[in-house]
Amino acid sequence: MRCFRYEHPEYVFENSWRDTQHRYAENSVFVDLPGYTLPISKWTTVSNDDTLLSHLLLLFWTWDTIGNRVIDRIMFEEDLKTLNPNTPSQPNELRFCSPFLINALLAVSCVYTTNQATFLLSNDPNTRGQAFAREAARLLPLEDTSPSLAVAQGLALMNTYEAALGNGETALSYHSRMQARYLALRLDNVRRSTDAAIAGARQRREAHALSWISWGFYVWDWKLMHGLCRRLSIKKPNRSKTWQDEATSPLCSKDNPDYWWFPYPVSVVPQKSMKREIFAAECNLAEITEQVLEFLISLEDGIAPRCNIERALELYTKIVKWKFSFPERLKVENVVLPAAIVLHLTAELIIISMLRPFAGLSKEDFGPFDPVTTSYAHASNAISAIWHFRALYTLRNEYWMIQASSVCAFRVVLAIESSPIQLETFVKAYQALAELGESFPVAKDVMLSIKSVVKKQRLRVPSCAQKHLSNQVEDKEDSVIEPTVVKILDHSVIVKKADLEDYTGQLTLSGLLSSMAPIDIGPD
């Protein structure tokens, strides 16, 4: 059969696909992937296949938009290649790599693959990365004997892995332990200089790395604390943002692998990663979010959010101005980089949570706009960002999309009858959860929570949405469902057994999920 050029699979996939998704591709730049094989196996007992392990590491650098903020890639890979895992560190020596950190990172990397070599149990994708996670758990008490940067970094990654594919309560324990270990480091007091006149090359690289990592932990913490509805534990660093310095920052060098981004392993045609610009925007949003959390979680003698409309409007304006101050390539109408799409999405979720206390107030009571309908509009914006990401890449490996999809679904679920326009947001959110459920069991738990609310509230859901509710989770409904608390965090979802007083025979809602849902849903 004759095949026209434009119908040939290689053309459709490699050219048409690239044209739509990589409008900023640098076709003249060559990426030498065959040369990227690092001696990772000396750091883990799980595998001796450096090709596979290097592949997993590339998946992490490509797709992870959270954990890699607390790791400096240059120093991490430098120490990975040059250090001996069995040699103890010297006093005042900074190490950016350790067996615990390596295994924690590889566990998270497995989230982004369906390669059976990463499964603990053959044919069970839900066990991918478990071997690395178990090895990391074994190594943790051996390394956690004194303040260690690698331990704090590894704990952050273990929180991520357990939230995605492990145990929710374990994830929360890693989170609190990470905060304690990081604060014990007192990184602001660790002095390194970027001045070539007084500092050697290694110290200058360490200075840039510490700047990146300090601000990275600040960004990482607010994402989790926003989800937990708590004030920040890790405060804004006093360390300067040396990674922003165009003259000295490694991120400004074209020889730095982080200068480029490409959707590995689908394509190796690179574009500028804009990592420095995206991280700067994340840091700015972190400062605003810290103020939002202080507003939402008032102290005992503080003003309740509902009584402080002026402050809410001030914070809302700050986020909107921040959102539209991006460089041209990162603006919502142009964005194609995953980290930037996630950043726009995160801002929408923060606004939704900030408007939550004003449910029930009219435009006349609130001020310039109706807070409820505006919240619905931001849920629509959020689901548009999710669908934009889905069109460019895939949702199936992006565990943090579970939280975002859940917030969108619960934000509009009670409005479907009175405002049918919200149905599109609801159906898309539920469809996203269904696709995520193929890779993450916790997404199915959230879907059952949604179905439980629909049933309990006796909502009359249109047939198109009812089809989703009845077909997507049949396999789990046929089994015995133990009482479960579903906690929707900022970039993950925690599922744990419900206490006896919570038990109603249905899945229950708590944490940010119930705060995002309409007031009369609440925890079951």
C-alpha positions as CSV (number, residue, x, y, z in Angstrom):
1,M,0.0,0.0,0.0
2,R,1.3,3.4,-0.9
3,C,2.1,5.7,2.0
4,F,2.2,9.4,1.5
5,R,5.0,11.3,3.2
6,Y,2.7,13.1,5.6
7,E,1.0,9.9,6.6
8,H,4.3,8.1,7.4
9,P,4.4,7.4,11.2
10,E,7.9,8.8,11.5
11,Y,6.8,12.1,10.0
12,V,3.6,12.4,12.0
13,F,5.4,11.6,15.3
14,E,8.8,13.2,14.9
15,N,7.9,16.3,12.9
16,S,4.2,17.2,13.4
17,W,4.4,16.4,17.1
18,R,7.5,18.4,17.6
19,D,6.2,21.4,15.7
20,T,3.2,21.7,18.0
21,Q,4.9,20.9,21.3
22,H,8.4,22.3,20.9
23,R,8.0,25.6,19.1
24,Y,11.2,26.8,20.8
25,A,13.3,23.7,19.8
26,E,17.0,24.3,19.1
27,N,17.5,22.0,16.1
28,S,21.2,23.0,15.8
29,V,22.0,21.6,19.3
30,F,23.1,18.0,19.6
31,V,22.4,16.0,22.8
32,D,25.0,13.3,23.4
33,L,22.8,10.8,25.4
34,P,25.0,7.8,24.8
35,G,27.7,9.5,26.8
36,Y,25.4,9.9,29.8
37,T,26.3,6.8,31.8
38,L,27.2,7.5,35.4
39,P,28.7,5.0,38.0
40,I,25.5,4.9,40.0
41,S,25.7,1.2,40.8
42,K,28.5,1.7,43.3
43,W,25.9,3.6,45.5
44,T,23.1,1.0,45.5
45,T,22.8,-2.7,46.0
46,V,19.5,-2.9,44.1
47,S,21.0,-3.0,40.6
48,N,24.4,-3.1,38.9
49,D,23.1,-1.9,35.6
50,D,24.5,1.6,35.2
51,T,22.7,2.1,31.9
52,L,19.3,1.5,33.5
53,L,20.2,3.6,36.6
54,S,21.4,6.5,34.4
55,H,18.2,6.3,32.4
56,L,16.2,6.6,35.7
57,L,18.3,9.6,36.7
58,L,17.6,11.3,33.4
59,L,13.8,10.7,33.9
60,F,14.1,12.5,37.3
61,W,16.0,15.5,35.8
62,T,13.5,15.7,33.0
63,W,10.1,15.3,34.6
64,D,10.4,15.9,38.4
65,T,9.4,19.5,39.1
66,I,9.5,19.3,42.9
67,G,12.2,17.1,44.3
68,N,14.9,18.4,42.0
69,R,14.5,21.9,43.6
70,V,16.4,20.6,46.7
71,I,19.2,19.0,44.7
72,D,22.0,20.8,42.8
73,R,22.6,18.6,39.7
74,I,26.1,19.8,39.1
75,M,27.4,19.0,42.6
76,F,25.3,15.9,42.9
77,E,26.7,14.3,39.8
78,E,30.3,15.6,40.6
79,D,30.2,13.8,44.0
80,L,28.5,10.8,42.5
81,K,31.4,10.3,40.1
82,T,34.3,11.2,42.4
83,L,33.4,10.1,46.0
84,N,33.8,6.7,47.5
85,P,30.5,5.7,49.2
86,N,32.4,3.8,51.9
87,T,34.7,6.7,52.9
88,P,33.4,8.8,55.8
89,S,33.1,12.6,55.3
90,Q,35.7,14.9,56.9
91,P,34.8,17.7,59.4
92,N,33.2,20.7,57.7
93,E,33.1,18.8,54.4
94,L,30.0,19.3,52.3
95,R,28.8,16.2,50.5
96,F,26.1,16.4,47.9
97,C,25.6,12.6,47.4
98,S,25.2,9.6,49.6
99,P,23.8,6.0,49.3
100,F,20.6,7.0,51.1
101,L,20.0,10.0,48.8
102,I,20.9,8.0,45.6
103,N,18.4,5.2,46.5
104,A,15.7,7.8,47.5
105,L,16.2,9.6,44.2
106,L,16.0,6.4,42.1
107,A,12.8,5.4,43.9
108,V,11.2,8.7,42.8
109,S,12.6,8.3,39.3
110,C,10.7,5.0,39.0
111,V,7.4,6.9,39.2
112,Y,8.1,8.1,35.7
113,T,8.6,4.7,34.1
114,T,6.8,1.4,33.4
115,N,10.0,-0.6,32.8
116,Q,9.5,-3.9,34.5
117,A,13.1,-3.9,35.7
118,T,12.0,-1.3,38.3
119,F,9.1,-3.5,39.6
120,L,9.6,-5.3,42.9
121,L,6.9,-7.8,41.9
122,S,6.8,-8.7,38.2
123,N,3.7,-7.4,36.4
124,D,2.7,-5.1,39.3
125,P,3.5,-1.5,38.3
126,N,2.4,-0.3,41.7
127,T,5.6,-1.8,43.1
128,R,7.9,0.1,40.8
129,G,10.7,1.7,42.8
130,Q,9.9,-0.2,46.0
131,A,13.3,-2.0,46.0
132,F,15.1,1.4,46.0
133,A,12.7,2.8,48.6
134,R,13.4,-0.2,50.9
135,E,17.1,0.1,50.4
136,A,16.8,3.8,51.3
137,A,14.9,3.0,54.4
138,R,17.6,0.5,55.4
139,L,20.3,3.1,54.9
140,L,18.6,5.9,56.7
141,P,19.5,5.0,60.3
142,L,23.1,4.4,59.2
143,E,23.4,7.9,57.8
144,D,21.1,9.9,60.1
145,T,23.6,10.1,63.0
146,S,24.5,13.8,62.6
147,P,23.2,16.8,60.6
148,S,23.6,15.8,56.9
149,L,22.5,17.7,53.8
150,A,22.1,14.4,51.8
151,V,19.9,13.0,54.6
152,A,17.6,16.0,54.5
153,Q,17.4,15.8,50.7
154,G,16.7,12.1,50.7
155,L,13.9,12.5,53.3
156,A,12.2,15.0,51.0
157,L,12.4,12.5,48.2
158,M,11.1,9.6,50.3
159,N,8.2,11.8,51.3
160,T,7.4,12.2,47.6
161,Y,7.8,8.5,46.8
162,E,5.6,7.3,49.7
163,A,2.9,9.8,48.9
164,A,2.8,8.7,45.3
165,L,3.2,4.9,45.6
166,G,3.6,4.0,49.2
167,N,2.0,4.7,52.6
168,G,0.5,8.0,53.4
169,E,1.3,8.0,57.1
170,T,4.9,7.1,56.3
171,A,5.0,10.0,53.8
172,L,4.0,12.4,56.6
173,S,6.5,11.0,59.0
174,Y,9.3,11.5,56.4
175,H,8.0,15.1,55.9
176,S,8.2,16.1,59.6
177,R,11.6,14.3,59.9
178,M,12.9,16.2,56.9
179,Q,11.9,19.5,58.3
180,A,13.7,18.8,61.6
181,R,16.9,17.6,59.9
182,Y,17.0,20.5,57.5
183,L,16.5,23.1,60.3
184,A,19.4,21.4,62.2
185,L,21.7,22.0,59.3
186,R,21.5,25.8,59.7
187,L,22.6,26.3,56.1
188,D,22.5,30.1,56.4
189,N,25.5,29.7,58.7
190,V,27.5,27.6,56.2
191,R,29.7,30.1,54.4
192,R,30.9,29.7,50.9
193,S,32.0,32.4,48.5
194,T,31.5,32.9,44.7
195,D,34.4,35.4,44.6
196,A,37.2,33.9,42.5
197,A,39.7,36.1,44.2
198,I,39.3,34.3,47.6
199,A,37.6,31.0,46.8
200,G,38.7,28.0,44.8
201,A,36.6,26.4,42.0
202,R,35.1,23.8,44.3
203,Q,34.0,26.4,46.9
204,R,32.5,28.6,44.3
205,R,30.5,25.6,43.0
206,E,29.4,24.8,46.5
207,A,28.3,28.4,47.1
208,H,26.0,28.3,44.0
209,A,24.7,24.8,45.1
210,L,23.9,26.0,48.7
211,S,22.1,29.0,47.3
212,W,20.0,26.8,45.0
213,I,19.3,24.2,47.7
214,S,18.4,26.7,50.5
215,W,15.8,28.4,48.3
216,G,14.8,25.0,47.0
217,F,13.9,23.7,50.5
218,Y,11.9,27.0,51.0
219,V,10.0,26.3,47.8
220,W,9.5,22.6,48.6
221,D,8.2,23.3,52.1
222,W,5.5,25.8,51.1
223,K,4.1,23.3,48.5
224,L,3.6,20.7,51.3
225,M,2.6,23.1,54.0
226,H,0.0,24.7,51.8
227,G,-1.5,21.3,51.3
228,L,-1.5,20.5,55.0
229,C,-3.0,23.9,55.8
230,R,-0.1,24.8,58.1
231,R,2.2,27.7,58.4
232,L,5.7,27.3,57.0
233,S,8.3,25.6,59.1
234,I,11.2,26.4,56.8
235,K,11.6,30.2,56.6
236,K,12.9,32.3,53.7
237,P,16.7,31.9,53.5
238,N,19.1,34.7,54.2
239,R,21.4,33.4,51.5
240,S,21.6,35.5,48.4
241,K,20.2,34.0,45.1
242,T,23.6,33.5,43.4
243,W,22.0,31.2,40.9
244,Q,20.4,34.3,39.4
245,D,23.7,36.0,38.6
246,E,24.1,35.9,34.8
247,A,27.9,36.4,35.1
248,T,28.6,33.5,37.5
249,S,25.6,31.2,37.7
250,P,26.2,27.7,36.2
251,L,22.6,27.8,35.0
252,C,23.6,30.5,32.5
253,S,26.2,28.3,30.8
254,K,25.2,26.4,27.7
255,D,27.5,23.6,28.8
256,N,25.4,23.0,31.8
257,P,22.9,20.2,31.2
258,D,20.2,22.2,33.2
259,Y,20.5,25.0,30.6
260,W,18.5,22.7,28.2
261,W,15.3,20.7,28.5
262,F,13.9,18.0,26.2
263,P,11.1,15.5,26.8
264,Y,13.3,12.4,27.4
265,P,13.0,9.7,26.2
266,V,10.4,10.7,23.6
267,S,12.6,13.3,21.9
268,V,16.1,14.7,22.4
269,V,15.6,17.9,20.5
270,P,16.3,20.5,23.2
271,Q,15.0,23.9,24.1
272,K,16.1,26.3,26.7
273,S,15.0,25.0,30.1
274,M,14.3,28.5,31.5
275,K,15.1,26.8,34.8
276,R,16.6,29.9,36.4
277,E,13.6,32.0,35.4
278,I,11.1,29.4,36.6
279,F,12.9,29.0,39.9
280,A,12.9,32.7,40.5
281,A,9.2,32.8,39.9
282,E,8.7,29.9,42.3
283,C,10.7,31.7,45.0
284,N,8.6,34.8,44.5
285,L,5.4,32.8,44.7
286,A,6.7,31.0,47.8
287,E,7.0,34.4,49.6
288,I,3.4,35.3,48.6
289,T,2.2,31.9,49.7
290,E,3.8,32.3,53.1
291,Q,1.7,35.4,53.5
292,V,-1.4,33.5,52.3
293,L,-0.9,30.8,54.9
294,E,-0.4,33.4,57.6
295,F,-3.7,34.9,56.5
296,L,-5.6,31.7,56.3
297,I,-4.2,30.2,59.5
298,S,-4.6,33.0,61.9
299,L,-3.1,32.9,65.4
300,E,-5.4,32.8,68.5
301,D,-5.4,36.6,68.8
302,G,-5.4,37.1,65.0
303,I,-8.2,38.3,62.7
304,A,-10.3,35.5,61.1
305,P,-9.9,35.4,57.3
306,R,-13.6,36.0,56.7
307,C,-13.3,39.3,58.6
308,N,-10.3,40.5,56.6
309,I,-11.6,41.0,53.1
310,E,-9.1,43.8,52.4
311,R,-6.1,41.5,53.1
312,A,-7.6,38.8,50.9
313,L,-8.0,41.2,48.0
314,E,-4.4,42.5,48.5
315,L,-3.0,38.9,48.3
316,Y,-5.3,38.1,45.4
317,T,-3.9,41.1,43.5
318,K,-0.3,40.1,44.3
319,I,-0.8,36.6,42.8
320,V,-2.4,37.9,39.7
321,K,0.3,40.5,39.2
322,W,2.9,37.8,39.8
323,K,1.2,35.5,37.3
324,F,1.3,38.1,34.5
325,S,4.9,39.3,35.1
326,F,6.5,36.2,33.6
327,P,9.0,36.4,30.7
328,E,7.2,36.0,27.4
329,R,8.0,32.3,26.9
330,L,6.6,31.4,30.4
331,K,3.3,33.3,30.1
332,V,0.2,31.2,30.2
333,E,-0.5,31.7,26.5
334,N,3.0,30.5,25.4
335,V,4.1,28.0,28.0
336,V,5.2,24.5,27.0
337,L,7.7,23.6,29.7
338,P,6.3,21.2,32.3
339,A,7.6,23.1,35.3
340,A,6.1,26.3,34.1
341,I,2.7,24.8,33.4
342,V,2.8,23.3,36.9
343,L,3.6,26.8,38.3
344,H,0.6,28.4,36.6
345,L,-1.5,25.5,37.9
346,T,-0.2,25.9,41.5
347,A,-1.1,29.6,41.5
348,E,-4.7,28.7,40.6
349,L,-4.9,26.3,43.5
350,I,-3.5,28.8,46.0
351,I,-6.2,31.3,44.9
352,I,-8.9,28.7,45.3
353,S,-7.8,28.0,48.8
354,M,-7.5,31.7,49.6
355,L,-11.1,32.5,48.4
356,R,-12.5,29.5,50.4
357,P,-13.3,31.4,53.6
358,F,-15.6,33.7,51.7
359,A,-18.1,31.1,50.5
360,G,-21.6,32.5,50.8
361,L,-20.6,36.1,50.5
362,S,-22.1,38.1,47.6
363,K,-20.2,40.5,45.4
364,E,-21.8,43.4,47.3
365,D,-20.5,41.9,50.6
366,F,-17.0,40.9,49.3
367,G,-16.1,43.8,47.0
368,P,-15.1,43.9,43.4
369,F,-16.2,40.4,42.5
370,D,-18.2,37.4,43.7
371,P,-15.7,35.1,45.5
372,V,-17.6,31.9,44.7
373,T,-18.0,32.4,41.0
374,T,-14.4,33.6,40.9
375,S,-13.3,30.5,42.7
376,Y,-15.1,28.4,40.0
377,A,-13.4,30.4,37.3
378,H,-10.0,29.6,38.8
379,A,-11.0,25.9,39.0
380,S,-11.7,26.2,35.3
381,N,-8.3,27.8,34.8
382,A,-6.7,25.0,36.7
383,I,-8.3,22.2,34.7
384,S,-7.3,24.0,31.5
385,A,-3.7,23.9,32.7
386,I,-4.0,20.2,33.5
387,W,-5.5,19.6,30.0
388,H,-2.8,21.6,28.4
389,F,-0.2,19.4,30.1
390,R,-2.1,16.3,29.1
391,A,-2.2,17.4,25.4
392,L,1.6,18.1,25.4
393,Y,2.8,15.1,27.4
394,T,0.8,12.7,29.6
395,L,-0.9,12.7,33.0
396,R,-0.3,9.0,33.7
397,N,3.1,9.6,35.4
398,E,2.4,12.9,37.1
399,Y,1.3,12.0,40.6
400,W,1.0,15.6,41.7
401,M,-1.9,16.0,39.2
402,I,-4.0,13.8,41.5
403,Q,-4.2,16.7,44.0
404,A,-4.9,19.3,41.4
405,S,-7.6,17.3,39.7
406,S,-9.2,16.5,43.1
407,V,-9.4,20.1,44.1
408,C,-11.1,21.0,40.7
409,A,-13.6,18.2,41.1
410,F,-14.6,19.1,44.6
411,R,-14.6,22.8,44.0
412,V,-17.5,22.5,41.5
413,V,-19.3,19.3,42.3
414,L,-22.2,20.9,44.2
415,A,-22.6,23.6,41.6
416,I,-23.3,21.2,38.7
417,E,-27.1,21.3,39.1
418,S,-27.4,25.1,39.5
419,S,-24.6,26.0,37.1
420,P,-24.2,23.3,34.4
421,I,-21.2,25.2,32.9
422,Q,-19.2,23.7,35.8
423,L,-19.9,20.2,34.4
424,E,-17.0,20.5,32.0
425,T,-14.5,21.2,34.8
426,F,-15.9,18.2,36.8
427,V,-15.9,15.7,34.0
428,K,-12.3,16.7,32.9
429,A,-11.1,16.4,36.5
430,Y,-12.7,13.0,36.9
431,Q,-11.3,11.8,33.6
432,A,-7.8,13.0,34.7
433,L,-8.2,11.0,37.9
434,A,-9.2,7.9,35.9
435,E,-6.1,8.2,33.8
436,L,-3.9,8.7,36.9
437,G,-5.6,5.7,38.5
438,E,-3.9,3.5,35.9
439,S,-0.5,4.4,37.5
440,F,-1.4,5.4,41.1
441,P,-3.9,3.5,43.3
442,V,-4.5,6.6,45.4
443,A,-6.3,8.2,42.5
444,K,-8.9,5.5,42.7
445,D,-9.4,6.2,46.4
446,V,-10.0,9.9,45.5
447,M,-12.5,8.8,42.8
448,L,-14.4,6.8,45.4
449,S,-14.4,9.8,47.7
450,I,-16.0,11.9,45.0
451,K,-18.6,9.2,44.3
452,S,-19.3,8.9,48.0
453,V,-20.0,12.7,48.2
454,V,-22.3,12.6,45.2
455,K,-24.2,9.7,46.7
456,K,-24.4,11.2,50.2
457,Q,-25.5,14.6,48.9
458,R,-28.1,13.0,46.6
459,L,-26.8,15.0,43.7
460,R,-28.5,14.7,40.4
461,V,-25.5,14.3,38.1
462,P,-26.1,14.5,34.3
463,S,-25.8,11.3,32.4
464,C,-22.4,12.2,30.8
465,A,-20.9,12.6,34.3
466,Q,-22.8,9.7,35.7
467,K,-21.1,7.4,33.2
468,H,-17.8,8.4,34.6
469,L,-18.9,7.8,38.1
470,S,-20.3,4.4,37.4
471,N,-17.6,2.9,35.1
472,Q,-14.2,4.0,36.4
473,V,-13.8,2.3,39.7
474,E,-15.9,-0.9,39.4
475,D,-13.0,-3.2,40.3
476,K,-12.4,-1.5,43.6
477,E,-16.1,-1.2,44.5
478,D,-16.6,-4.9,44.2
479,S,-14.1,-5.5,47.0
480,V,-14.4,-4.6,50.7
481,I,-13.5,-0.9,51.2
482,E,-11.9,-0.2,54.5
483,P,-12.7,3.2,56.0
484,T,-10.1,5.7,54.7
485,V,-9.2,9.3,55.2
486,V,-8.1,11.0,51.9
487,K,-5.9,14.0,52.4
488,I,-5.2,16.1,49.4
489,L,-1.8,17.8,49.7
490,D,-0.4,20.4,47.4
491,H,1.4,18.0,45.2
492,S,0.3,14.6,46.5
493,V,-2.6,12.7,48.1
494,I,-2.3,10.9,51.4
495,V,-4.5,8.0,52.1
496,K,-4.6,6.4,55.6
497,K,-6.9,4.3,57.7
498,A,-9.7,6.3,59.3
499,D,-10.1,6.4,63.1
500,L,-13.1,4.7,64.6
501,E,-14.9,8.0,65.2
502,D,-14.4,8.8,61.5
503,Y,-16.0,5.5,60.3
504,T,-19.3,5.9,58.4
505,G,-18.9,3.0,56.0
506,Q,-17.8,5.4,53.3
507,L,-14.5,7.1,52.3
508,T,-14.0,10.3,54.3
509,L,-12.5,13.6,53.4
510,S,-10.0,15.7,55.4
511,G,-7.2,18.2,55.0
512,L,-7.2,20.4,52.0
513,L,-9.7,18.3,50.2
514,S,-12.5,19.2,52.6
515,S,-11.4,22.8,52.7
516,M,-11.6,23.0,48.9
517,A,-15.0,21.2,48.8
518,P,-18.2,23.2,49.4
519,I,-18.8,23.8,53.1
520,D,-21.7,21.4,53.5
521,I,-19.7,18.5,52.3
522,G,-17.0,18.5,55.0
523,P,-15.5,15.4,56.4
524,D,-17.9,12.5,56.5
